[in-house]
């Protein structure tokens, strides 16, 4: 990890933002465990409301529209193939 600083930065970005390095992890865990021993009751955290996901269904195409789309796609492929052959 030390030889790849970009990977190190991406993996440990939250720790680095908060000023926690590898040497400070032991002290952090000791502090956290002491706080849990002092008050072991679980705290309710405020949860952010979930984002509403938008989902759109595609419009159904008629048989004729699907055929026309297919012909258009095939013409585009054929013209691209013809251009490659000309080169």
mmCIF file as gemmi writes it, N, C-alpha and C atoms, coordinates in Angstrom:
data_model
loop_
_atom_site.group_PDB
_atom_site.id
_atom_site.type_symbol
_atom_site.label_atom_id
_atom_site.label_alt_id
_atom_site.label_comp_id
_atom_site.label_asym_id
_atom_site.label_entity_id
_atom_site.label_seq_id
_atom_site.pdbx_PDB_ins_code
_atom_site.Cartn_x
_atom_site.Cartn_y
_atom_site.Cartn_z
_atom_site.occupancy
_atom_site.B_iso_or_equiv
_atom_site.pdbx_formal_charge
_atom_site.auth_seq_id
_atom_site.auth_asym_id
_atom_site.pdbx_PDB_model_num
ATOM 1 N N . UNK Axp A 1 ? 0.815 -1.194 0 1 0 ? 1 A 1
ATOM 2 C CA . UNK Axp A 1 ? 0 0 0 1 0 ? 1 A 1
ATOM 3 C C . UNK Axp A 1 ? 0.86 1.26 0 1 0 ? 1 A 1
ATOM 4 N N . UNK Axp A 2 ? 1.969 1.218 0.741 1 0 ? 2 A 1
ATOM 5 C CA . UNK Axp A 2 ? 2.791 2.416 0.834 1 0 ? 2 A 1
ATOM 6 C C . UNK Axp A 2 ? 3.438 2.761 -0.506 1 0 ? 2 A 1
ATOM 7 N N . UNK Axp A 3 ? 3.656 1.748 -1.348 1 0 ? 3 A 1
ATOM 8 C CA . UNK Axp A 3 ? 4.283 2.024 -2.635 1 0 ? 3 A 1
ATOM 9 C C . UNK Axp A 3 ? 3.268 2.538 -3.658 1 0 ? 3 A 1
ATOM 10 N N . UNK Axp A 4 ? 1.968 2.487 -3.34 1 0 ? 4 A 1
ATOM 11 C CA . UNK Axp A 4 ? 0.927 3.021 -4.214 1 0 ? 4 A 1
ATOM 12 C C . UNK Axp A 4 ? 0.144 4.099 -3.454 1 0 ? 4 A 1
ATOM 13 N N . UNK Axp A 5 ? 0.633 5.336 -3.458 1 0 ? 5 A 1
ATOM 14 C CA . UNK Axp A 5 ? -0.005 6.388 -2.649 1 0 ? 5 A 1
ATOM 15 C C . UNK Axp A 5 ? -1.448 6.686 -3.054 1 0 ? 5 A 1
ATOM 16 N N . UNK Axp A 6 ? -1.779 6.579 -4.342 1 0 ? 6 A 1
ATOM 17 C CA . UNK Axp A 6 ? -3.15 6.869 -4.771 1 0 ? 6 A 1
ATOM 18 C C . UNK Axp A 6 ? -4.118 5.849 -4.194 1 0 ? 6 A 1
ATOM 19 N N . UNK Axp A 7 ? -3.727 4.589 -4.225 1 0 ? 7 A 1
ATOM 20 C CA . UNK Axp A 7 ? -4.579 3.53 -3.682 1 0 ? 7 A 1
ATOM 21 C C . UNK Axp A 7 ? -4.723 3.704 -2.173 1 0 ? 7 A 1
ATOM 22 N N . UNK Axp A 8 ? -3.646 4.062 -1.512 1 0 ? 8 A 1
ATOM 23 C CA . UNK Axp A 8 ? -3.662 4.297 -0.065 1 0 ? 8 A 1
ATOM 24 C C . UNK Axp A 8 ? -4.613 5.443 0.268 1 0 ? 8 A 1
ATOM 25 N N . UNK Axp A 9 ? -4.521 6.524 -0.512 1 0 ? 9 A 1
ATOM 26 C CA . UNK Axp A 9 ? -5.388 7.683 -0.282 1 0 ? 9 A 1
ATOM 27 C C . UNK Axp A 9 ? -6.854 7.31 -0.454 1 0 ? 9 A 1
ATOM 28 N N . UNK Axp A 10 ? -7.17 6.515 -1.47 1 0 ? 10 A 1
ATOM 29 C CA . UNK Axp A 10 ? -8.571 6.176 -1.709 1 0 ? 10 A 1
ATOM 30 C C . UNK Axp A 10 ? -9.103 5.214 -0.654 1 0 ? 10 A 1
ATOM 31 N N . UNK Axp A 11 ? -8.303 4.265 -0.216 1 0 ? 11 A 1
ATOM 32 C CA . UNK Axp A 11 ? -8.761 3.275 0.76 1 0 ? 11 A 1
ATOM 33 C C . UNK Axp A 11 ? -8.957 3.874 2.143 1 0 ? 11 A 1
ATOM 34 N N . UNK Axp A 12 ? -8.089 4.772 2.543 1 0 ? 12 A 1
ATOM 35 C CA . UNK Axp A 12 ? -8.116 5.297 3.905 1 0 ? 12 A 1
ATOM 36 C C . UNK Axp A 12 ? -8.464 6.78 3.947 1 0 ? 12 A 1
ATOM 37 N N . UNK Axp A 13 ? -9.243 7.257 2.984 1 0 ? 13 A 1
ATOM 38 C CA . UNK Axp A 13 ? -9.529 8.686 2.891 1 0 ? 13 A 1
ATOM 39 C C . UNK Axp A 13 ? -10.289 9.21 4.102 1 0 ? 13 A 1
ATOM 40 N N . UNK Axp A 14 ? -11.232 8.44 4.634 1 0 ? 14 A 1
ATOM 41 C CA . UNK Axp A 14 ? -11.997 8.899 5.804 1 0 ? 14 A 1
ATOM 42 C C . UNK Axp A 14 ? -11.097 9.019 7.031 1 0 ? 14 A 1
ATOM 43 N N . UNK Axp A 15 ? -10.207 8.069 7.222 1 0 ? 15 A 1
ATOM 44 C CA . UNK Axp A 15 ? -9.273 8.14 8.352 1 0 ? 15 A 1
ATOM 45 C C . UNK Axp A 15 ? -8.353 9.35 8.207 1 0 ? 15 A 1
ATOM 46 N N . UNK Axp A 16 ? -7.853 9.556 6.996 1 0 ? 16 A 1
ATOM 47 C CA . UNK Axp A 16 ? -6.941 10.67 6.764 1 0 ? 16 A 1
ATOM 48 C C . UNK Axp A 16 ? -7.646 12.007 6.97 1 0 ? 16 A 1
ATOM 49 N N . UNK Axp A 17 ? -8.926 12.095 6.568 1 0 ? 17 A 1
ATOM 50 C CA . UNK Axp A 17 ? -9.688 13.32 6.756 1 0 ? 17 A 1
ATOM 51 C C . UNK Axp A 17 ? -9.822 13.666 8.23 1 0 ? 17 A 1
ATOM 52 N N . UNK Axp A 18 ? -9.963 12.641 9.052 1 0 ? 18 A 1
ATOM 53 C CA . UNK Axp A 18 ? -10.164 12.852 10.488 1 0 ? 18 A 1
ATOM 54 C C . UNK Axp A 18 ? -8.856 12.88 11.262 1 0 ? 18 A 1
ATOM 55 N N . UNK Axp A 19 ? -7.742 12.776 10.568 1 0 ? 19 A 1
ATOM 56 C CA . UNK Axp A 19 ? -6.438 12.87 11.212 1 0 ? 19 A 1
ATOM 57 C C . UNK Axp A 19 ? -6.026 11.619 11.96 1 0 ? 19 A 1
ATOM 58 N N . UNK Axp A 20 ? -6.542 10.471 11.573 1 0 ? 20 A 1
ATOM 59 C CA . UNK Axp A 20 ? -6.201 9.21 12.237 1 0 ? 20 A 1
ATOM 60 C C . UNK Axp A 20 ? -5.196 8.475 11.361 1 0 ? 20 A 1
ATOM 61 N N . UNK Axp A 21 ? -4.044 8.149 11.944 1 0 ? 21 A 1
ATOM 62 C CA . UNK Axp A 21 ? -3.057 7.385 11.193 1 0 ? 21 A 1
ATOM 63 C C . UNK Axp A 21 ? -2.936 5.994 11.807 1 0 ? 21 A 1
ATOM 64 N N . UNK Axp A 22 ? -2.051 5.18 11.286 1 0 ? 22 A 1
ATOM 65 C CA . UNK Axp A 22 ? -1.911 3.798 11.752 1 0 ? 22 A 1
ATOM 66 C C . UNK Axp A 22 ? -1.509 3.744 13.222 1 0 ? 22 A 1
ATOM 67 N N . UNK Axp A 23 ? -0.68 4.68 13.668 1 0 ? 23 A 1
ATOM 68 C CA . UNK Axp A 23 ? -0.241 4.683 15.063 1 0 ? 23 A 1
ATOM 69 C C . UNK Axp A 23 ? -1.369 5.104 16.006 1 0 ? 23 A 1
ATOM 70 N N . UNK Axp A 24 ? -2.306 5.902 15.526 1 0 ? 24 A 1
ATOM 71 C CA . UNK Axp A 24 ? -3.391 6.381 16.368 1 0 ? 24 A 1
ATOM 72 C C . UNK Axp A 24 ? -4.566 5.422 16.482 1 0 ? 24 A 1
ATOM 73 N N . UNK Axp A 25 ? -4.547 4.328 15.73 1 0 ? 25 A 1
ATOM 74 C CA . UNK Axp A 25 ? -5.668 3.385 15.761 1 0 ? 25 A 1
ATOM 75 C C . UNK Axp A 25 ? -5.817 2.723 17.124 1 0 ? 25 A 1
ATOM 76 N N . UNK Axp A 26 ? -4.714 2.334 17.732 1 0 ? 26 A 1
ATOM 77 C CA . UNK Axp A 26 ? -4.79 1.661 19.032 1 0 ? 26 A 1
ATOM 78 C C . UNK Axp A 26 ? -5.391 2.599 20.078 1 0 ? 26 A 1
ATOM 79 N N . UNK Axp A 27 ? -4.952 3.839 20.085 1 0 ? 27 A 1
ATOM 80 C CA . UNK Axp A 27 ? -5.485 4.815 21.035 1 0 ? 27 A 1
ATOM 81 C C . UNK Axp A 27 ? -6.968 5.067 20.772 1 0 ? 27 A 1
ATOM 82 N N . UNK Axp A 28 ? -7.34 5.109 19.5 1 0 ? 28 A 1
ATOM 83 C CA . UNK Axp A 28 ? -8.738 5.319 19.144 1 0 ? 28 A 1
ATOM 84 C C . UNK Axp A 28 ? -9.611 4.184 19.673 1 0 ? 28 A 1
ATOM 85 N N . UNK Axp A 29 ? -9.176 2.94 19.468 1 0 ? 29 A 1
ATOM 86 C CA . UNK Axp A 29 ? -9.953 1.795 19.942 1 0 ? 29 A 1
ATOM 87 C C . UNK Axp A 29 ? -10.043 1.773 21.469 1 0 ? 29 A 1
ATOM 88 N N . UNK Axp A 30 ? -8.96 2.116 22.155 1 0 ? 30 A 1
ATOM 89 C CA . UNK Axp A 30 ? -8.996 2.161 23.621 1 0 ? 30 A 1
ATOM 90 C C . UNK Axp A 30 ? -9.994 3.209 24.099 1 0 ? 30 A 1
ATOM 91 N N . UNK Axp A 31 ? -10.011 4.365 23.439 1 0 ? 31 A 1
ATOM 92 C CA . UNK Axp A 31 ? -10.937 5.427 23.808 1 0 ? 31 A 1
ATOM 93 C C . UNK Axp A 31 ? -12.387 4.998 23.56 1 0 ? 31 A 1
ATOM 94 N N . UNK Axp A 32 ? -12.619 4.351 22.437 1 0 ? 32 A 1
ATOM 95 C CA . UNK Axp A 32 ? -13.972 3.898 22.096 1 0 ? 32 A 1
ATOM 96 C C . UNK Axp A 32 ? -14.448 2.845 23.083 1 0 ? 32 A 1
ATOM 97 N N . UNK Axp A 33 ? -13.595 1.878 23.402 1 0 ? 33 A 1
ATOM 98 C CA . UNK Axp A 33 ? -13.976 0.823 24.342 1 0 ? 33 A 1
ATOM 99 C C . UNK Axp A 33 ? -14.228 1.392 25.74 1 0 ? 33 A 1
ATOM 100 N N . UNK Axp A 34 ? -13.45 2.37 26.155 1 0 ? 34 A 1
ATOM 101 C CA . UNK Axp A 34 ? -13.67 3.002 27.457 1 0 ? 34 A 1
ATOM 102 C C . UNK Axp A 34 ? -15.019 3.719 27.478 1 0 ? 34 A 1
ATOM 103 N N . UNK Axp A 35 ? -15.375 4.365 26.38 1 0 ? 35 A 1
ATOM 104 C CA . UNK Axp A 35 ? -16.66 5.056 26.305 1 0 ? 35 A 1
ATOM 105 C C . UNK Axp A 35 ? -17.815 4.056 26.342 1 0 ? 35 A 1
ATOM 106 N N . UNK Axp A 36 ? -17.645 2.909 25.7 1 0 ? 36 A 1
ATOM 107 C CA . UNK Axp A 36 ? -18.689 1.88 25.717 1 0 ? 36 A 1
ATOM 108 C C . UNK Axp A 36 ? -18.844 1.317 27.123 1 0 ? 36 A 1
ATOM 109 N N . UNK Axp A 37 ? -17.734 1.084 27.807 1 0 ? 37 A 1
ATOM 110 C CA . UNK Axp A 37 ? -17.812 0.563 29.178 1 0 ? 37 A 1
ATOM 111 C C . UNK Axp A 37 ? -18.473 1.578 30.111 1 0 ? 37 A 1
ATOM 112 N N . UNK Axp A 38 ? -18.235 2.852 29.893 1 0 ? 38 A 1
ATOM 113 C CA . UNK Axp A 38 ? -18.822 3.891 30.739 1 0 ? 38 A 1
ATOM 114 C C . UNK Axp A 38 ? -20.34 3.958 30.553 1 0 ? 38 A 1
ATOM 115 N N . UNK Axp A 39 ? -20.816 3.822 29.324 1 0 ? 39 A 1
ATOM 116 C CA . UNK Axp A 39 ? -22.256 3.869 29.053 1 0 ? 39 A 1
ATOM 117 C C . UNK Axp A 39 ? -22.58 2.865 27.948 1 0 ? 39 A 1
ATOM 118 N N . UNK Axp A 40 ? -22.903 1.612 28.309 1 0 ? 40 A 1
ATOM 119 C CA . UNK Axp A 40 ? -23.106 0.579 27.295 1 0 ? 40 A 1
ATOM 120 C C . UNK Axp A 40 ? -24.463 0.611 26.598 1 0 ? 40 A 1
ATOM 121 N N . UNK Axp A 41 ? -25.351 1.533 26.958 1 0 ? 41 A 1
ATOM 122 C CA . UNK Axp A 41 ? -26.658 1.56 26.301 1 0 ? 41 A 1
ATOM 123 C C . UNK Axp A 41 ? -26.498 2.006 24.854 1 0 ? 41 A 1
ATOM 124 N N . UNK Axp A 42 ? -27.286 1.373 23.991 1 0 ? 42 A 1
ATOM 125 C CA . UNK Axp A 42 ? -27.211 1.692 22.564 1 0 ? 42 A 1
ATOM 126 C C . UNK Axp A 42 ? -27.88 3.033 22.305 1 0 ? 42 A 1
ATOM 127 N N . UNK Axp A 43 ? -27.252 3.852 21.529 1 0 ? 43 A 1
ATOM 128 C CA . UNK Axp A 43 ? -27.786 5.167 21.193 1 0 ? 43 A 1
ATOM 129 C C . UNK Axp A 43 ? -28.507 5.07 19.852 1 0 ? 43 A 1
ATOM 130 N N . UNK Axp A 44 ? -29.664 5.699 19.779 1 0 ? 44 A 1
ATOM 131 C CA . UNK Axp A 44 ? -30.394 5.757 18.516 1 0 ? 44 A 1
ATOM 132 C C . UNK Axp A 44 ? -29.786 6.873 17.674 1 0 ? 44 A 1
ATOM 133 N N . UNK Axp A 45 ? -29.377 6.53 16.486 1 0 ? 45 A 1
ATOM 134 C CA . UNK Axp A 45 ? -28.83 7.549 15.605 1 0 ? 45 A 1
ATOM 135 C C . UNK Axp A 45 ? -29.931 8.012 14.663 1 0 ? 45 A 1
ATOM 136 N N . UNK Axp A 46 ? -29.851 9.267 14.269 1 0 ? 46 A 1
ATOM 137 C CA . UNK Axp A 46 ? -30.845 9.781 13.339 1 0 ? 46 A 1
ATOM 138 C C . UNK Axp A 46 ? -30.496 9.294 11.952 1 0 ? 46 A 1
ATOM 139 N N . UNK Axp A 47 ? -31.452 8.649 11.336 1 0 ? 47 A 1
ATOM 140 C CA . UNK Axp A 47 ? -31.214 8.115 10.002 1 0 ? 47 A 1
ATOM 141 C C . UNK Axp A 47 ? -31.752 9.092 8.968 1 0 ? 47 A 1
ATOM 142 N N . UNK Axp A 48 ? -30.993 9.242 7.924 1 0 ? 48 A 1
ATOM 143 C CA . UNK Axp A 48 ? -31.424 10.088 6.832 1 0 ? 48 A 1
ATOM 144 C C . UNK Axp A 48 ? -32.541 9.374 6.079 1 0 ? 48 A 1
ATOM 145 N N . UNK Axp A 49 ? -33.562 10.104 5.654 1 0 ? 49 A 1
ATOM 146 C CA . UNK Axp A 49 ? -34.615 9.437 4.876 1 0 ? 49 A 1
ATOM 147 C C . UNK Axp A 49 ? -34.033 8.923 3.564 1 0 ? 49 A 1
ATOM 148 N N . UNK Axp A 50 ? -34.478 7.753 3.179 1 0 ? 50 A 1
ATOM 149 C CA . UNK Axp A 50 ? -33.928 7.162 1.964 1 0 ? 50 A 1
ATOM 150 C C . UNK Axp A 50 ? -34.364 7.971 0.755 1 0 ? 50 A 1
ATOM 151 N N . UNK Axp A 51 ? -33.491 8.029 -0.217 1 0 ? 51 A 1
ATOM 152 C CA . UNK Axp A 51 ? -33.791 8.774 -1.43 1 0 ? 51 A 1
ATOM 153 C C . UNK Axp A 51 ? -34.795 7.981 -2.254 1 0 ? 51 A 1
ATOM 154 N N . UNK Axp A 52 ? -35.681 8.71 -2.869 1 0 ? 52 A 1
ATOM 155 C CA . UNK Axp A 52 ? -36.668 8.045 -3.7 1 0 ? 52 A 1
ATOM 156 C C . UNK Axp A 52 ? -36.036 7.769 -5.058 1 0 ? 52 A 1
ATOM 157 N N . UNK Axp A 53 ? -36.102 6.534 -5.465 1 0 ? 53 A 1
ATOM 158 C CA . UNK Axp A 53 ? -35.521 6.148 -6.746 1 0 ? 53 A 1
ATOM 159 C C . UNK Axp A 53 ? -36.579 6.287 -7.836 1 0 ? 53 A 1
ATOM 160 N N . UNK Axp A 54 ? -36.177 6.891 -8.899 1 0 ? 54 A 1
ATOM 161 C CA . UNK Axp A 54 ? -37.099 7.046 -10.014 1 0 ? 54 A 1
ATOM 162 C C . UNK Axp A 54 ? -36.867 5.915 -11.002 1 0 ? 54 A 1
ATOM 163 N N . UNK Axp A 55 ? -37.946 5.361 -11.446 1 0 ? 55 A 1
ATOM 164 C CA . UNK Axp A 55 ? -37.852 4.254 -12.398 1 0 ? 55 A 1
ATOM 165 C C . UNK Axp A 55 ? -38.81 4.563 -13.533 1 0 ? 55 A 1
ATOM 166 N N . UNK Axp A 56 ? -38.288 4.539 -14.708 1 0 ? 56 A 1
ATOM 167 C CA . UNK Axp A 56 ? -39.103 4.829 -15.871 1 0 ? 56 A 1
ATOM 168 C C . UNK Axp A 56 ? -39.188 3.582 -16.738 1 0 ? 56 A 1
ATOM 169 N N . UNK Axp A 57 ? -40.386 3.249 -17.126 1 0 ? 57 A 1
ATOM 170 C CA . UNK Axp A 57 ? -40.576 2.146 -18.057 1 0 ? 57 A 1
ATOM 171 C C . UNK Axp A 57 ? -40.538 2.699 -19.473 1 0 ? 57 A 1
ATOM 172 N N . UNK Axp A 58 ? -39.942 1.938 -20.357 1 0 ? 58 A 1
ATOM 173 C CA . UNK Axp A 58 ? -39.885 2.358 -21.743 1 0 ? 58 A 1
ATOM 174 C C . UNK Axp A 58 ? -41.258 2.2 -22.386 1 0 ? 58 A 1
ATOM 175 N N . UNK Axp A 59 ? -41.542 3.089 -23.317 1 0 ? 59 A 1
ATOM 176 C CA . UNK Axp A 59 ? -42.807 3.037 -24.025 1 0 ? 59 A 1
ATOM 177 C C . UNK Axp A 59 ? -42.802 1.809 -24.93 1 0 ? 59 A 1
ATOM 178 N N . UNK Axp A 60 ? -43.907 1.083 -24.932 1 0 ? 60 A 1
ATOM 179 C CA . UNK Axp A 60 ? -43.992 -0.092 -25.79 1 0 ? 60 A 1
ATOM 180 C C . UNK Axp A 60 ? -44.076 0.35 -27.237 1 0 ? 60 A 1
ATOM 181 N N . UNK Axp A 61 ? -43.293 -0.314 -28.066 1 0 ? 61 A 1
ATOM 182 C CA . UNK Axp A 61 ? -43.313 -0.016 -29.487 1 0 ? 61 A 1
ATOM 183 C C . UNK Axp A 61 ? -44.219 -1.014 -30.193 1 0 ? 61 A 1
ATOM 184 N N . UNK Axp A 62 ? -44.862 -0.537 -31.233 1 0 ? 62 A 1
ATOM 185 C CA . UNK Axp A 62 ? -45.696 -1.446 -32.022 1 0 ? 62 A 1
ATOM 186 C C . UNK Axp A 62 ? -44.792 -2.318 -32.878 1 0 ? 62 A 1
ATOM 187 N N . UNK Axp A 63 ? -45.376 -3.328 -33.482 1 0 ? 63 A 1
ATOM 188 C CA . UNK Axp A 63 ? -44.623 -4.246 -34.328 1 0 ? 63 A 1
ATOM 189 C C . UNK Axp A 63 ? -43.954 -3.481 -35.47 1 0 ? 63 A 1
ATOM 190 N N . UNK Axp A 64 ? -44.702 -2.561 -36.091 1 0 ? 64 A 1
ATOM 191 C CA . UNK Axp A 64 ? -44.154 -1.795 -37.216 1 0 ? 64 A 1
ATOM 192 C C . UNK Axp A 64 ? -43 -0.904 -36.76 1 0 ? 64 A 1
ATOM 193 N N . UNK Axp A 65 ? -43.131 -0.305 -35.584 1 0 ? 65 A 1
ATOM 194 C CA . UNK Axp A 65 ? -42.061 0.548 -35.067 1 0 ? 65 A 1
ATOM 195 C C . UNK Axp A 65 ? -40.805 -0.269 -34.774 1 0 ? 65 A 1
ATOM 196 N N . UNK Axp A 66 ? -40.98 -1.469 -34.207 1 0 ? 66 A 1
ATOM 197 C CA . UNK Axp A 66 ? -39.824 -2.329 -33.929 1 0 ? 66 A 1
ATOM 198 C C . UNK Axp A 66 ? -39.139 -2.746 -35.225 1 0 ? 66 A 1
ATOM 199 N N . UNK Axp A 67 ? -39.925 -3.089 -36.24 1 0 ? 67 A 1
ATOM 200 C CA . UNK Axp A 67 ? -39.356 -3.47 -37.536 1 0 ? 67 A 1
ATOM 201 C C . UNK Axp A 67 ? -38.601 -2.302 -38.16 1 0 ? 67 A 1
ATOM 202 N N . UNK Axp A 68 ? -39.175 -1.101 -38.09 1 0 ? 68 A 1
ATOM 203 C CA . UNK Axp A 68 ? -38.528 0.078 -38.666 1 0 ? 68 A 1
ATOM 204 C C . UNK Axp A 68 ? -37.218 0.37 -37.94 1 0 ? 68 A 1
ATOM 205 N N . UNK Axp A 69 ? -37.227 0.197 -36.619 1 0 ? 69 A 1
ATOM 206 C CA . UNK Axp A 69 ? -36.016 0.423 -35.83 1 0 ? 69 A 1
ATOM 207 C C . UNK Axp A 69 ? -34.936 -0.583 -36.209 1 0 ? 69 A 1
ATOM 208 N N . UNK Axp A 70 ? -35.346 -1.828 -36.431 1 0 ? 70 A 1
ATOM 209 C CA . UNK Axp A 70 ? -34.406 -2.871 -36.83 1 0 ? 70 A 1
ATOM 210 C C . UNK Axp A 70 ? -33.808 -2.564 -38.192 1 0 ? 70 A 1
ATOM 211 N N . UNK Axp A 71 ? -34.648 -2.168 -39.14 1 0 ? 71 A 1
ATOM 212 C CA . UNK Axp A 71 ? -34.163 -1.841 -40.487 1 0 ? 71 A 1
ATOM 213 C C . UNK Axp A 71 ? -33.183 -0.675 -40.417 1 0 ? 71 A 1
ATOM 214 N N . UNK Axp A 72 ? -33.514 0.326 -39.619 1 0 ? 72 A 1
ATOM 215 C CA . UNK Axp A 72 ? -32.631 1.491 -39.464 1 0 ? 72 A 1
ATOM 216 C C . UNK Axp A 72 ? -31.279 1.078 -38.886 1 0 ? 72 A 1
ATOM 217 N N . UNK Axp A 73 ? -31.314 0.211 -37.871 1 0 ? 73 A 1
ATOM 218 C CA . UNK Axp A 73 ? -30.077 -0.256 -37.242 1 0 ? 73 A 1
ATOM 219 C C . UNK Axp A 73 ? -29.242 -1.076 -38.227 1 0 ? 73 A 1
ATOM 220 N N . UNK Axp A 74 ? -29.901 -1.947 -38.993 1 0 ? 74 A 1
ATOM 221 C CA . UNK Axp A 74 ? -29.175 -2.759 -39.972 1 0 ? 74 A 1
ATOM 222 C C . UNK Axp A 74 ? -28.572 -1.889 -41.066 1 0 ? 74 A 1
ATOM 223 N N . UNK Axp A 75 ? -29.312 -0.873 -41.515 1 0 ? 75 A 1
ATOM 224 C CA . UNK Axp A 75 ? -28.77 0.043 -42.527 1 0 ? 75 A 1
ATOM 225 C C . UNK Axp A 75 ? -27.544 0.771 -41.996 1 0 ? 75 A 1
ATOM 226 N N . UNK Axp A 76 ? -27.583 1.178 -40.742 1 0 ? 76 A 1
ATOM 227 C CA . UNK Axp A 76 ? -26.44 1.864 -40.145 1 0 ? 76 A 1
ATOM 228 C C . UNK Axp A 76 ? -25.238 0.926 -40.07 1 0 ? 76 A 1
ATOM 229 N N . UNK Axp A 77 ? -25.476 -0.325 -39.678 1 0 ? 77 A 1
ATOM 230 C CA . UNK Axp A 77 ? -24.379 -1.296 -39.614 1 0 ? 77 A 1
ATOM 231 C C . UNK Axp A 77 ? -23.805 -1.574 -40.996 1 0 ? 77 A 1
ATOM 232 N N . UNK Axp A 78 ? -24.682 -1.725 -41.98 1 0 ? 78 A 1
ATOM 233 C CA . UNK Axp A 78 ? -24.218 -1.993 -43.343 1 0 ? 78 A 1
ATOM 234 C C . UNK Axp A 78 ? -23.431 -0.82 -43.903 1 0 ? 78 A 1
ATOM 235 N N . UNK Axp A 79 ? -23.886 0.401 -43.647 1 0 ? 79 A 1
ATOM 236 C CA . UNK Axp A 79 ? -23.155 1.562 -44.162 1 0 ? 79 A 1
ATOM 237 C C . UNK Axp A 79 ? -21.798 1.686 -43.474 1 0 ? 79 A 1
ATOM 238 N N . UNK Axp A 80 ? -21.735 1.345 -42.179 1 0 ? 80 A 1
ATOM 239 C CA . UNK Axp A 80 ? -20.456 1.383 -41.473 1 0 ? 80 A 1
ATOM 240 C C . UNK Axp A 80 ? -19.519 0.312 -42.021 1 0 ? 80 A 1
ATOM 241 N N . UNK Axp A 81 ? -20.061 -0.846 -42.336 1 0 ? 81 A 1
ATOM 242 C CA . UNK Axp A 81 ? -19.244 -1.925 -42.895 1 0 ? 81 A 1
ATOM 243 C C . UNK Axp A 81 ? -18.757 -1.553 -44.29 1 0 ? 81 A 1
ATOM 244 N N . UNK Axp A 82 ? -19.611 -0.889 -45.081 1 0 ? 82 A 1
ATOM 245 C CA . UNK Axp A 82 ? -19.215 -0.466 -46.423 1 0 ? 82 A 1
ATOM 246 C C . UNK Axp A 82 ? -18.094 0.567 -46.358 1 0 ? 82 A 1
ATOM 247 N N . UNK Axp A 83 ? -18.168 1.471 -45.396 1 0 ? 83 A 1
ATOM 248 C CA . UNK Axp A 83 ? -17.124 2.486 -45.248 1 0 ? 83 A 1
ATOM 249 C C . UNK Axp A 83 ? -15.795 1.841 -44.878 1 0 ? 83 A 1
ATOM 250 N N . UNK Axp A 84 ? -15.835 0.803 -44.035 1 0 ? 84 A 1
ATOM 251 C CA . UNK Axp A 84 ? -14.604 0.107 -43.66 1 0 ? 84 A 1
ATOM 252 C C . UNK Axp A 84 ? -14.016 -0.639 -44.852 1 0 ? 84 A 1
ATOM 253 N N . UNK Axp A 85 ? -14.88 -1.189 -45.686 1 0 ? 85 A 1
ATOM 254 C CA . UNK Axp A 85 ? -14.4 -1.914 -46.862 1 0 ? 85 A 1
ATOM 255 C C . UNK Axp A 85 ? -13.759 -0.967 -47.864 1 0 ? 85 A 1
ATOM 256 N N . UNK Axp A 86 ? -14.283 0.252 -47.97 1 0 ? 86 A 1
ATOM 257 C CA . UNK Axp A 86 ? -13.738 1.23 -48.905 1 0 ? 86 A 1
ATOM 258 C C . UNK Axp A 86 ? -12.346 1.678 -48.493 1 0 ? 86 A 1
ATOM 259 N N . UNK Axp A 87 ? -12.062 1.64 -47.224 1 0 ? 87 A 1
ATOM 260 C CA . UNK Axp A 87 ? -10.76 2.117 -46.738 1 0 ? 87 A 1
ATOM 261 C C . UNK Axp A 87 ? -9.75 1.093 -46.926 1 0 ? 87 A 1
